[in-house]
C-alpha cells in the first residue's frame, strides 16, 4: 500500500476519533446503551490508532531534522551520530507503519468474519436477458432458495414482488432470518446466474440462454448505517400484487429513493403503508451498507479470494444447463451433474466448495 494512502486513511481516523470523543460525552448518547457501547468500542480502537499516528508523525519530523543536519552540518562526528539515529528511526517508522496498517485493514478481515456470522440477510432476484423465460427462471430460483432455507432451518418473508408478463417474477426481494451464518452462506450467490434450456414456448426445441441477477446483502442495524431522513425521497402508489379488494384502493405501497447514492427500494407486500415503509428502510439500509462496502473494497488491494465473494452482480458466476443436467460455477471451475437435486435446494455442497476456495 502506498504511504500517501495510509496517511490519508490515518487522517480520516484521527478526525473520526475527535468527533467520537465529543459524542461519547453527550447525555443523549450515554443514555442510549447500545449506541454508547458501539461508539465506545470505536473510540477505544481509534484512540490507539491516533496515539500511534502521533508517535509516527513525531518520528517523521525527527527524520526531517536529521536530514537537514546531514545536508548542512560539516561536523563529521555529528554526521556519524545522526546517521545511526536516522537508521534506528527509519526502522521504528517501518514498524509503526506495519502496526498502523494492521489496525486499519486487518480489522476489516475481522469485520468480514463477523459479517459472515450475521443471522439475517436480504436476497434480491431480478430477471435479466431472456424476457418471459428469465421471469420463469426467477421463480425457479425462488423455489430453490426457499427449499434451501427450509433445509437450513431458516425463515423468510417476501418484502417485495413484481410479477412477470405471463408467469414468474420480474423481481422479488426476501428477508431471511436464521442461525448464525445466513449471510456467510448466501453471499456466494451474488452475481449473474445463467440458464440454458428449452423454453416451454419454444416450438422447435431450440435451447435458449437466459439470465437473472442475484444480490445478497447483510441485514444491518440502524446504528451501523445512519440514514438522514432528509436524504430520502418517499413516494407512495397503489399495490399491484395480491390483496383482494384492498388492491388499488389505497396507496399503501412505498418507494424510497436515497438521494446521495440514488439507490431506490420498493415495498408493497403489506397492507399498511407504515409497515411497508419500515421494510423498505431496512432494505435501503442494507443496500447503502453494501454500496459503501464495495466502494471501500475497490480502494483496498484485494486478495485472490475476493473473486469469490465480492458480490459483484455484473459477473457471471453460475450456469444451469438443463439438457446436460449440469451446474457449473465459473469462479471455481466446478461442475456437478445433479441439476434436479440442486434446484430442490441441495446447494450447500457448492457453497462449501466456495467457502474453501475463499480461505485459500
MONORDA-V427641 format. One record per pair of residues at least 24 apart in sequence whose ideal C-beta (glycine too) atoms are under 10 Angstrom apart, sorted by sequence separation. I is the first residue (numbers start at 1). J is the second residue. D is the distance in whole Angstrom. If there is no record, write none. Layout:
i->I j->J d->D
i->I j->J d->D
This chain:
i->20 j->44 d->10
i->62 j->86 d->9
i->65 j->89 d->10
i->66 j->90 d->9
i->138 j->162 d->10
i->139 j->163 d->10
i->152 j->176 d->9
i->154 j->178 d->3
i->190 j->214 d->6
i->191 j->215 d->9
i->232 j->256 d->6
i->233 j->257 d->4
i->247 j->271 d->9
i->252 j->276 d->6
i->254 j->278 d->9
i->256 j->280 d->5
i->263 j->287 d->5
i->307 j->331 d->6
i->308 j->332 d->7
i->318 j->342 d->10
i->329 j->353 d->7
i->332 j->356 d->9
i->333 j->357 d->10
i->17 j->42 d->9
i->20 j->45 d->10
i->21 j->46 d->9
i->139 j->164 d->8
i->149 j->174 d->9
i->153 j->178 d->6
i->154 j->179 d->8
i->189 j->214 d->5
i->190 j->215 d->6
i->191 j->216 d->9
i->232 j->257 d->7
i->233 j->258 d->8
i->243 j->268 d->9
i->246 j->271 d->5
i->252 j->277 d->10
i->254 j->279 d->8
i->255 j->280 d->8
i->256 j->281 d->7
i->263 j->288 d->6
i->307 j->332 d->9
i->329 j->354 d->7
i->332 j->357 d->5
i->16 j->42 d->8
i->17 j->43 d->7
i->20 j->46 d->6
i->21 j->47 d->8
i->63 j->89 d->5
i->123 j->149 d->9
i->138 j->164 d->7
i->142 j->168 d->9
i->152 j->178 d->6
i->153 j->179 d->7
i->156 j->182 d->10
i->188 j->214 d->10
i->189 j->215 d->9
i->190 j->216 d->5
i->231 j->257 d->9
i->232 j->258 d->6
i->233 j->259 d->6
i->242 j->268 d->10
i->243 j->269 d->9
i->254 j->280 d->5
i->258 j->284 d->6
i->261 j->287 d->8
i->331 j->357 d->7
i->332 j->358 d->10
i->16 j->43 d->10
i->19 j->46 d->9
i->20 j->47 d->9
i->62 j->89 d->6
i->63 j->90 d->7
i->135 j->162 d->9
i->141 j->168 d->10
i->142 j->169 d->7
i->145 j->172 d->10
i->149 j->176 d->6
i->152 j->179 d->8
i->154 j->181 d->10
i->189 j->216 d->6
i->190 j->217 d->9
i->231 j->258 d->6
i->232 j->259 d->7
i->241 j->268 d->6
i->242 j->269 d->9
i->243 j->270 d->9
i->244 j->271 d->10
i->253 j->280 d->9
i->254 j->281 d->9
i->256 j->283 d->9
i->257 j->284 d->9
i->258 j->285 d->9
i->261 j->288 d->6
i->263 j->290 d->9
i->331 j->358 d->10
i->17 j->45 d->9
i->18 j->46 d->9
i->135 j->163 d->8
i->136 j->164 d->7
i->139 j->167 d->7
i->140 j->168 d->8
i->141 j->169 d->9
i->146 j->174 d->8
i->148 j->176 d->10
i->149 j->177 d->10
i->154 j->182 d->6
i->186 j->214 d->9
i->188 j->216 d->8
i->231 j->259 d->5
i->232 j->260 d->10
i->239 j->267 d->10
i->240 j->268 d->7
i->241 j->269 d->7
i->243 j->271 d->6
i->256 j->284 d->5
i->260 j->288 d->9
i->263 j->291 d->6
i->329 j->357 d->9
i->13 j->42 d->10
i->17 j->46 d->4
i->21 j->50 d->9
i->59 j->88 d->10
i->60 j->89 d->9
i->63 j->92 d->10
i->135 j->164 d->3
i->139 j->168 d->4
i->145 j->174 d->8
i->149 j->178 d->7
i->152 j->181 d->9
i->187 j->216 d->5
i->227 j->256 d->9
i->230 j->259 d->9
i->231 j->260 d->6
i->235 j->264 d->9
i->237 j->266 d->9
i->239 j->268 d->4
i->258 j->287 d->8
i->262 j->291 d->10
i->318 j->347 d->10
i->16 j->46 d->6
i->17 j->47 d->6
i->59 j->89 d->5
i->62 j->92 d->9
i->63 j->93 d->7
i->134 j->164 d->8
i->135 j->165 d->7
i->136 j->166 d->8
i->138 j->168 d->6
i->139 j->169 d->6
i->142 j->172 d->6
i->146 j->176 d->10
i->152 j->182 d->8
i->186 j->216 d->5
i->187 j->217 d->9
i->228 j->258 d->9
i->231 j->261 d->9
i->238 j->268 d->9
i->239 j->269 d->8
i->258 j->288 d->6
i->261 j->291 d->6
i->15 j->46 d->10
i->17 j->48 d->10
i->58 j->89 d->10
i->59 j->90 d->9
i->62 j->93 d->9
i->133 j->164 d->10
i->135 j->166 d->8
i->136 j->167 d->6
i->137 j->168 d->7
i->138 j->169 d->4
i->141 j->172 d->9
i->145 j->176 d->8
i->154 j->185 d->9
i->185 j->216 d->9
i->186 j->217 d->9
i->187 j->218 d->8
i->227 j->258 d->7
i->228 j->259 d->10
i->233 j->264 d->9
i->235 j->266 d->9
i->237 j->268 d->8
i->239 j->270 d->9
i->260 j->291 d->10
i->261 j->292 d->9
i->13 j->45 d->9
i->14 j->46 d->8
i->17 j->49 d->7
i->18 j->50 d->8
i->132 j->164 d->6
i->135 j->167 d->7
i->136 j->168 d->4
i->137 j->169 d->10
i->138 j->170 d->7
i->142 j->174 d->8
i->154 j->186 d->9
i->186 j->218 d->9
i->228 j->260 d->9
i->236 j->268 d->10
i->239 j->271 d->8
i->318 j->350 d->8
i->13 j->46 d->6
i->16 j->49 d->9
i->17 j->50 d->5
i->59 j->92 d->6
i->60 j->93 d->7
i->121 j->154 d->9
i->123 j->156 d->8
i->131 j->164 d->9
i->132 j->165 d->6
i->133 j->166 d->10
i->135 j->168 d->3
i->136 j->169 d->9
i->138 j->171 d->8
i->139 j->172 d->8
i->149 j->182 d->9
i->152 j->185 d->8
i->167 j->200 d->9
i->183 j->216 d->7
i->227 j->260 d->10
i->232 j->265 d->10
i->258 j->291 d->9
i->16 j->50 d->9
i->17 j->51 d->9
i->59 j->93 d->5
i->120 j->154 d->9
i->131 j->165 d->8
i->132 j->166 d->5
i->134 j->168 d->8
i->135 j->169 d->6
i->138 j->172 d->6
i->152 j->186 d->10
i->166 j->200 d->10
i->182 j->216 d->9
i->183 j->217 d->8
i->184 j->218 d->9
i->261 j->295 d->10
i->14 j->49 d->8
i->15 j->50 d->10
i->119 j->154 d->9
i->120 j->155 d->10
i->121 j->156 d->10
i->124 j->159 d->9
i->127 j->162 d->9
i->131 j->166 d->9
i->132 j->167 d->7
i->133 j->168 d->9
i->134 j->169 d->10
i->135 j->170 d->6
i->166 j->201 d->8
i->183 j->218 d->4
i->13 j->49 d->5
i->14 j->50 d->5
i->17 j->53 d->9
i->56 j->92 d->9
i->60 j->96 d->10
i->123 j->159 d->10
i->124 j->160 d->9
i->125 j->161 d->10
i->126 j->162 d->9
i->132 j->168 d->7
i->134 j->170 d->8
i->135 j->171 d->9
i->182 j->218 d->9
i->183 j->219 d->8
i->13 j->50 d->7
i->55 j->92 d->9
i->56 j->93 d->7
i->59 j->96 d->7
i->122 j->159 d->8
i->127 j->164 d->7
i->148 j->185 d->9
i->149 j->186 d->9
i->182 j->219 d->8
i->236 j->273 d->6
i->239 j->276 d->9
i->317 j->354 d->9
i->55 j->93 d->10
i->127 j->165 d->10
i->132 j->170 d->10
i->148 j->186 d->9
i->10 j->49 d->7
i->14 j->53 d->6
i->56 j->95 d->10
i->57 j->96 d->10
i->234 j->273 d->10
i->9 j->49 d->9
i->10 j->50 d->8
i->13 j->53 d->7
i->14 j->54 d->9
i->56 j->96 d->5
i->176 j->216 d->9
i->236 j->276 d->9
i->55 j->96 d->7
i->56 j->97 d->7
i->127 j->168 d->7
i->145 j->186 d->8
i->148 j->189 d->10
i->171 j->212 d->10
i->236 j->277 d->9
i->10 j->52 d->9
i->11 j->53 d->8
i->127 j->169 d->7
i->170 j->212 d->10
i->171 j->213 d->10
i->173 j->215 d->9
i->174 j->216 d->10
i->177 j->219 d->8
i->10 j->53 d->5
i->14 j->57 d->10
i->53 j->96 d->9
i->56 j->99 d->9
i->126 j->169 d->9
i->127 j->170 d->5
i->169 j->212 d->9
i->176 j->219 d->8
i->234 j->277 d->7
i->9 j->53 d->10
i->10 j->54 d->10
i->52 j->96 d->6
i->55 j->99 d->10
i->56 j->100 d->7
i->125 j->169 d->7
i->126 j->170 d->7
i->127 j->171 d->7
i->145 j->189 d->8
i->168 j->212 d->10
i->173 j->217 d->10
i->175 j->219 d->7
i->52 j->97 d->10
i->55 j->100 d->10
i->125 j->170 d->10
i->126 j->171 d->5
i->127 j->172 d->10
i->232 j->277 d->10
i->308 j->353 d->10
i->309 j->354 d->8
i->7 j->53 d->9
i->10 j->56 d->8
i->125 j->171 d->7
i->126 j->172 d->8
i->234 j->280 d->9
i->308 j->354 d->6
i->309 j->355 d->9
i->6 j->53 d->10
i->10 j->57 d->9
i->52 j->99 d->6
i->53 j->100 d->7
i->124 j->171 d->7
i->125 j->172 d->5
i->126 j->173 d->9
i->234 j->281 d->10
i->308 j->355 d->8
i->52 j->100 d->6
i->124 j->172 d->8
i->125 j->173 d->8
i->141 j->189 d->9
i->232 j->280 d->10
i->308 j->356 d->10
i->309 j->357 d->9
i->7 j->56 d->9
i->123 j->172 d->9
i->124 j->173 d->5
i->125 j->174 d->8
i->144 j->193 d->10
i->232 j->281 d->8
i->305 j->354 d->10
i->308 j->357 d->6
i->309 j->358 d->6
i->6 j->56 d->10
i->7 j->57 d->9
i->49 j->99 d->9
i->53 j->103 d->10
i->123 j->173 d->7
i->124 j->174 d->8
i->307 j->357 d->9
i->308 j->358 d->5
i->48 j->99 d->9
i->49 j->100 d->7
i->52 j->103 d->7
i->122 j->173 d->7
i->123 j->174 d->5
i->307 j->358 d->9
i->308 j->359 d->10
i->48 j->100 d->10
i->122 j->174 d->7
i->123 j->175 d->8
i->141 j->193 d->7
i->229 j->281 d->9
i->232 j->284 d->8
i->305 j->357 d->7
i->306 j->358 d->9
i->308 j->360 d->9
i->7 j->60 d->10
i->121 j->174 d->9
i->122 j->175 d->6
i->123 j->176 d->6
i->304 j->357 d->9
i->305 j->358 d->5
i->49 j->103 d->5
i->121 j->175 d->8
i->122 j->176 d->8
i->141 j->195 d->9
i->227 j->281 d->7
i->304 j->358 d->9
i->305 j->359 d->7
i->48 j->103 d->7
i->49 j->104 d->7
i->120 j->175 d->7
i->121 j->176 d->5
i->138 j->193 d->9
i->140 j->195 d->8
i->303 j->358 d->9
i->305 j->360 d->7
i->120 j->176 d->6
i->121 j->177 d->8
i->137 j->193 d->8
i->304 j->360 d->7
i->46 j->103 d->9
i->119 j->176 d->9
i->120 j->177 d->5
i->121 j->178 d->9
i->137 j->194 d->9
i->140 j->197 d->10
i->227 j->284 d->7
i->231 j->288 d->10
i->303 j->360 d->9
i->45 j->103 d->7
i->49 j->107 d->10
i->119 j->177 d->6
i->120 j->178 d->8
i->137 j->195 d->5
i->227 j->285 d->6
i->45 j->104 d->10
i->118 j->177 d->10
i->119 j->178 d->6
i->123 j->182 d->10
i->136 j->195 d->9
i->222 j->281 d->9
i->225 j->284 d->9
i->226 j->285 d->9
i->119 j->179 d->6
i->120 j->180 d->10
i->121 j->181 d->10
i->123 j->183 d->10
i->137 j->197 d->9
i->222 j->282 d->9
i->225 j->285 d->5
i->119 j->180 d->5
i->121 j->182 d->5
i->122 j->183 d->9
i->134 j->195 d->8
i->136 j->197 d->10
i->221 j->282 d->10
i->224 j->285 d->8
i->225 j->286 d->8
i->227 j->288 d->7
i->45 j->107 d->7
i->117 j->179 d->10
i->118 j->180 d->7
i->119 j->181 d->7
i->120 j->182 d->6
i->121 j->183 d->4
i->133 j->195 d->8
i->137 j->199 d->10
i->220 j->282 d->9
i->224 j->286 d->10
i->225 j->287 d->9
i->226 j->288 d->10
i->117 j->180 d->4
i->118 j->181 d->8
i->119 j->182 d->5
i->120 j->183 d->7
i->121 j->184 d->9
i->123 j->186 d->6
i->129 j->192 d->9
i->136 j->199 d->8
i->219 j->282 d->7
i->222 j->285 d->7
i->225 j->288 d->5
i->116 j->180 d->9
i->117 j->181 d->6
i->118 j->182 d->6
i->119 j->183 d->8
i->121 j->185 d->9
i->122 j->186 d->9
i->125 j->189 d->9
i->128 j->192 d->7
i->130 j->194 d->9
i->133 j->197 d->8
i->136 j->200 d->8
i->219 j->283 d->9
i->221 j->285 d->8
i->224 j->288 d->10
i->225 j->289 d->5
i->116 j->181 d->7
i->117 j->182 d->9
i->118 j->183 d->4
i->119 j->184 d->10
i->121 j->186 d->5
i->128 j->193 d->9
i->129 j->194 d->9
i->130 j->195 d->8
i->133 j->198 d->10
i->136 j->201 d->10
i->220 j->285 d->5
i->224 j->289 d->7
i->225 j->290 d->10
i->114 j->180 d->10
i->116 j->182 d->9
i->117 j->183 d->8
i->118 j->184 d->7
i->121 j->187 d->8
i->123 j->189 d->7
i->124 j->190 d->9
i->128 j->194 d->9
i->133 j->199 d->5
i->217 j->283 d->8
i->219 j->285 d->8
i->220 j->286 d->6
i->225 j->291 d->10
i->116 j->183 d->6
i->117 j->184 d->6
i->123 j->190 d->9
i->132 j->199 d->8
i->133 j->200 d->9
i->219 j->286 d->5
i->220 j->287 d->10
i->225 j->292 d->8
i->115 j->183 d->6
i->116 j->184 d->3
i->118 j->186 d->10
i->121 j->189 d->10
i->125 j->193 d->9
i->131 j->199 d->9
i->132 j->200 d->9
i->133 j->201 d->8
i->217 j->285 d->9
i->218 j->286 d->7
i->220 j->288 d->9
i->221 j->289 d->10
i->115 j->184 d->8
i->116 j->185 d->8
i->118 j->187 d->10
i->130 j->199 d->8
i->132 j->201 d->7
i->133 j->202 d->9
i->145 j->214 d->9
i->217 j->286 d->4
i->220 j->289 d->5
i->114 j->184 d->10
i->131 j->201 d->10
i->216 j->286 d->9
i->217 j->287 d->6
i->219 j->289 d->9
i->220 j->290 d->9
i->113 j->184 d->9
i->116 j->187 d->7
i->141 j->212 d->6
i->215 j->286 d->10
i->217 j->288 d->9
i->218 j->289 d->7
i->112 j->184 d->9
i->115 j->187 d->8
i->138 j->210 d->10
i->140 j->212 d->9
i->215 j->287 d->8
i->217 j->289 d->7
i->218 j->290 d->7
i->137 j->210 d->6
i->139 j->212 d->10
i->141 j->214 d->7
i->217 j->290 d->5
i->134 j->208 d->10
i->136 j->210 d->8
i->137 j->211 d->8
i->138 j->212 d->5
i->216 j->290 d->9
i->217 j->291 d->9
i->112 j->187 d->10
i->133 j->208 d->6
i->135 j->210 d->9
i->137 j->212 d->5
i->138 j->213 d->10
i->215 j->290 d->8
i->218 j->293 d->9
i->133 j->209 d->9
i->134 j->210 d->4
i->136 j->212 d->10
i->138 j->214 d->9
i->217 j->293 d->9
i->131 j->208 d->9
i->133 j->210 d->4
i->134 j->211 d->6
i->135 j->212 d->9
i->163 j->240 d->8
i->130 j->208 d->7
i->132 j->210 d->9
i->133 j->211 d->10
i->134 j->212 d->6
i->162 j->240 d->8
i->163 j->241 d->7
i->129 j->208 d->10
i->130 j->209 d->7
i->131 j->210 d->8
i->133 j->212 d->10
i->134 j->213 d->10
i->161 j->240 d->9
i->162 j->241 d->8
i->163 j->242 d->10
i->129 j->209 d->8
i->130 j->210 d->3
i->161 j->241 d->6
i->129 j->210 d->6
i->130 j->211 d->6
i->160 j->241 d->9
i->161 j->242 d->9
i->128 j->210 d->7
i->129 j->211 d->5
i->130 j->212 d->8
i->127 j->210 d->8
i->128 j->211 d->4
i->129 j->212 d->9
i->158 j->241 d->9
i->127 j->211 d->8
i->128 j->212 d->5
i->126 j->211 d->10
i->127 j->212 d->5
i->128 j->213 d->6
i->126 j->212 d->6
i->127 j->213 d->8
i->10 j->97 d->10
i->13 j->100 d->9
i->125 j->212 d->6
i->126 j->213 d->5
i->125 j->213 d->8
i->126 j->214 d->8
i->124 j->213 d->8
i->125 j->214 d->6
i->126 j->215 d->8
i->3 j->93 d->10
i->7 j->97 d->10
i->10 j->100 d->6
i->13 j->103 d->9
i->124 j->214 d->7
i->125 j->215 d->8
i->6 j->97 d->7
i->9 j->100 d->9
i->10 j->101 d->10
i->13 j->104 d->7
i->123 j->214 d->7
i->124 j->215 d->4
i->9 j->101 d->9
i->12 j->104 d->10
i->123 j->215 d->8
i->124 j->216 d->8
i->173 j->265 d->8
i->7 j->100 d->10
i->10 j->103 d->10
i->122 j->215 d->8
i->123 j->216 d->5
i->124 j->217 d->8
i->160 j->253 d->9
i->173 j->266 d->8
i->216 j->309 d->10
i->218 j->311 d->10
i->3 j->97 d->7
i->6 j->100 d->7
i->10 j->104 d->7
i->122 j->216 d->7
i->123 j->217 d->8
i->160 j->254 d->10
i->173 j->267 d->8
i->217 j->311 d->8
i->6 j->101 d->6
i->9 j->104 d->6
i->121 j->216 d->6
i->122 j->217 d->4
i->160 j->255 d->10
i->171 j->266 d->9
i->216 j->311 d->7
i->1 j->97 d->9
i->9 j->105 d->8
i->121 j->217 d->7
i->122 j->218 d->8
i->173 j->269 d->9
i->215 j->311 d->7
i->121 j->218 d->6
i->122 j->219 d->6
i->214 j->311 d->10
i->215 j->312 d->10
i->216 j->313 d->10
i->6 j->104 d->8
i->120 j->218 d->8
i->121 j->219 d->6
i->122 j->220 d->9
i->215 j->313 d->5
i->6 j->105 d->9
i->120 j->219 d->4
i->214 j->313 d->7
i->1 j->101 d->7
i->118 j->218 d->5
i->119 j->219 d->9
i->120 j->220 d->9
i->190 j->290 d->9
i->213 j->313 d->5
i->117 j->218 d->10
i->118 j->219 d->7
i->120 j->221 d->10
i->213 j->314 d->8
i->116 j->218 d->9
i->118 j->220 d->8
i->213 j->315 d->10
i->1 j->104 d->9
i->115 j->218 d->5
i->183 j->286 d->10
i->214 j->317 d->8
i->1 j->105 d->8
i->114 j->218 d->10
i->162 j->266 d->8
i->175 j->279 d->7
i->213 j->317 d->10
i->214 j->318 d->9
i->115 j->220 d->9
i->160 j->265 d->8
i->161 j->266 d->10
i->211 j->316 d->8
i->159 j->265 d->9
i->160 j->266 d->5
i->161 j->267 d->10
i->162 j->268 d->9
i->173 j->279 d->9
i->159 j->266 d->9
i->160 j->267 d->5
i->161 j->268 d->8
i->173 j->280 d->10
i->175 j->282 d->7
i->159 j->267 d->6
i->160 j->268 d->6
i->161 j->269 d->7
i->175 j->283 d->8
i->211 j->319 d->9
i->158 j->267 d->10
i->159 j->268 d->9
i->160 j->269 d->6
i->159 j->269 d->6
i->173 j->283 d->6
i->209 j->319 d->9
i->210 j->320 d->10
i->158 j->269 d->6
i->159 j->270 d->9
i->175 j->286 d->9
i->157 j->269 d->8
i->209 j->321 d->10
i->207 j->321 d->9
i->207 j->322 d->8
i->160 j->276 d->9
i->207 j->323 d->6
i->159 j->276 d->9
i->207 j->324 d->10
i->191 j->309 d->10
i->160 j->279 d->8
i->190 j->309 d->8
i->191 j->310 d->9
i->159 j->279 d->5
i->160 j->280 d->8
i->188 j->308 d->7
i->190 j->310 d->8
i->191 j->311 d->8
i->192 j->312 d->9
i->158 j->279 d->10
i->159 j->280 d->8
i->187 j->308 d->9
i->188 j->309 d->6
i->190 j->311 d->4
i->191 j->312 d->6
i->192 j->313 d->7
i->157 j->279 d->8
i->187 j->309 d->5
i->189 j->311 d->9
i->190 j->312 d->7
i->191 j->313 d->6
i->192 j->314 d->7
i->194 j->316 d->6
i->159 j->282 d->8
i->160 j->283 d->8
i->187 j->310 d->9
i->188 j->311 d->9
i->190 j->313 d->6
i->191 j->314 d->8
i->192 j->315 d->6
i->193 j->316 d->8
i->194 j->317 d->9
i->195 j->318 d->9
i->196 j->319 d->6
i->197 j->320 d->8
i->159 j->283 d->6
i->187 j->311 d->6
i->191 j->315 d->5
i->192 j->316 d->4
i->193 j->317 d->7
i->194 j->318 d->7
i->195 j->319 d->8
i->196 j->320 d->7
i->197 j->321 d->8
i->198 j->322 d->7
i->184 j->309 d->9
i->190 j->315 d->9
i->191 j->316 d->7
i->192 j->317 d->6
i->193 j->318 d->5
i->194 j->319 d->5
i->195 j->320 d->5
i->196 j->321 d->5
i->197 j->322 d->4
i->198 j->323 d->7
i->191 j->317 d->3
i->192 j->318 d->8
i->193 j->319 d->8
i->194 j->320 d->7
i->195 j->321 d->8
i->196 j->322 d->7
i->197 j->323 d->7
i->190 j->317 d->8
i->191 j->318 d->7
i->192 j->319 d->10
i->193 j->320 d->7
i->194 j->321 d->9
i->195 j->322 d->7
i->196 j->323 d->7
i->189 j->317 d->8
i->196 j->324 d->8
i->188 j->317 d->8
i->189 j->318 d->8
i->188 j->318 d->10
i->196 j->326 d->9
i->193 j->327 d->10
i->194 j->328 d->9
i->194 j->330 d->9
i->191 j->329 d->10
i->192 j->330 d->10
i->191 j->330 d->9
i->191 j->331 d->8
i->124 j->265 d->10
i->188 j->329 d->9
i->197 j->339 d->10
i->122 j->265 d->10
i->188 j->331 d->8
i->188 j->332 d->10
i->189 j->347 d->8
i->124 j->283 d->8
i->188 j->347 d->9
i->122 j->282 d->8
i->122 j->283 d->6
i->186 j->347 d->10
i->189 j->350 d->10
i->120 j->282 d->10
i->122 j->284 d->10
i->124 j->286 d->10
i->185 j->347 d->9
i->188 j->350 d->8
i->189 j->351 d->8
i->122 j->285 d->9
i->124 j->287 d->9
i->185 j->348 d->8
i->188 j->351 d->6
i->122 j->286 d->5
i->187 j->351 d->9
i->188 j->352 d->10
i->121 j->286 d->8
i->122 j->287 d->8
i->186 j->351 d->8
i->188 j->353 d->9
i->189 j->354 d->9
i->120 j->286 d->9
i->185 j->351 d->5
i->188 j->354 d->4
i->122 j->289 d->10
i->184 j->351 d->9
i->185 j->352 d->9
i->187 j->354 d->9
i->188 j->355 d->8
i->122 j->290 d->9
i->187 j->355 d->10
i->185 j->354 d->9
i->188 j->357 d->10
i->185 j->355 d->8
i->188 j->358 d->8
i->184 j->355 d->8
i->187 j->358 d->10
i->115 j->289 d->10
i->144 j->320 d->9
i->115 j->293 d->9
i->141 j->320 d->9
i->140 j->320 d->9
i->112 j->293 d->9
i->111 j->293 d->9
i->38 j->221 d->9
i->137 j->320 d->8
i->39 j->223 d->9
i->38 j->223 d->5
i->108 j->293 d->10
i->112 j->297 d->10
i->128 j->313 d->10
i->37 j->223 d->9
i->38 j->224 d->8
i->34 j->221 d->8
i->35 j->222 d->9
i->126 j->313 d->9
i->34 j->222 d->10
i->35 j->223 d->5
i->108 j->296 d->8
i->34 j->223 d->6
i->108 j->297 d->9
i->124 j->313 d->9
i->32 j->223 d->9
i->35 j->226 d->10
i->108 j->300 d->7
i->116 j->309 d->9
i->151 j->344 d->9
i->152 j->345 d->9
i->109 j->303 d->10
i->148 j->342 d->10
i->151 j->345 d->5
i->105 j->300 d->7
i->150 j->345 d->7
i->151 j->346 d->8
i->152 j->347 d->10
i->104 j->300 d->10
i->105 j->301 d->9
i->147 j->343 d->8
i->148 j->344 d->9
i->149 j->345 d->8
i->151 j->347 d->9
i->152 j->348 d->8
i->112 j->309 d->9
i->147 j->344 d->6
i->148 j->345 d->4
i->151 j->348 d->8
i->144 j->342 d->7
i->147 j->345 d->3
i->148 j->346 d->8
i->144 j->343 d->5
i->146 j->345 d->8
i->147 j->346 d->8
i->148 j->347 d->5
i->143 j->343 d->7
i->144 j->344 d->7
i->145 j->345 d->7
i->147 j->347 d->9
i->148 j->348 d->7
i->143 j->344 d->8
i->144 j->345 d->6
i->141 j->343 d->8
i->143 j->345 d->8
i->144 j->346 d->9
i->145 j->347 d->8
i->140 j->343 d->6
i->144 j->347 d->7
i->148 j->351 d->9
i->116 j->355 d->9
i->116 j->358 d->10
i->112 j->358 d->10
i->9 j->299 d->9
i->8 j->299 d->10
i->9 j->300 d->10
i->5 j->299 d->8
i->5 j->300 d->9
i->5 j->301 d->10
i->1 j->299 d->10
i->1 j->300 d->8
i->2 j->301 d->10
i->1 j->301 d->7
